[in-house]
């Protein structure tokens, strides 16, 4: 599947997330050992929000990141956007969010309207990373912040065999048992290994105009947090 490109890949990803939406949050907890909860808090911290910040959570899924933002800043103006309707339907059951259907490559928002744009596990799924970054840059106000939480290709080290076993055996098996869609949890590890390195994503961010770009690795180098400013 990772060989698919363009619209064909976009349709596959949308279909896949539609199928696993009902178990998506549970699998995130299990795959990360609950660390994703802490990572979301860190994303909001790096976004440098204020009480009335205008925030876009892009690729929001069921809205976990957006809810964390509102938990910390109840008066913030938060837009939770995704292109998979079923993910947002599942998220709506918990209430409290302003959901918006949006394609990351062609955002339905005006220029310079958000103080911060954040995303969690979005960028490895888009068909054009550079275009997605350009759209986030366009919608940010001057001085606005971008924060990206995503997988990254891990560097080889002594733990590499164990990481590979976890990604290609444990995750697909567990995901298949809980969601009934093993293929989806084969795709997710594959995209981790096929995605940009943390350094490469930083270069892409700088190329579209972001300043003060930085990143740090998490979870044995399989996850990275990137941030920068317009």
Secondary structure, DSSP 4 states (H G I P E B T S, - for coil): -TT--HHHHHHHHHHHHHHHGGGHHHHHHHHHTTHHHHHHHHHHHHTT--TT-EEEEET-TTTHHHHHHHHH-TTSEEEEEES-HHHHHHHHTT---EEEE-BTTB-SS-TT-EEEEEEES-GGG-S-HHHHHHHHHHHEEEEEEEEEEEE-PPPP-TTHHHHHHIIIIIHHHHHHHHHS-TTHHHHHHHHHHHSPPHHHHHHHHHHTT-EEEEEEEETTTTEEEEEEE-
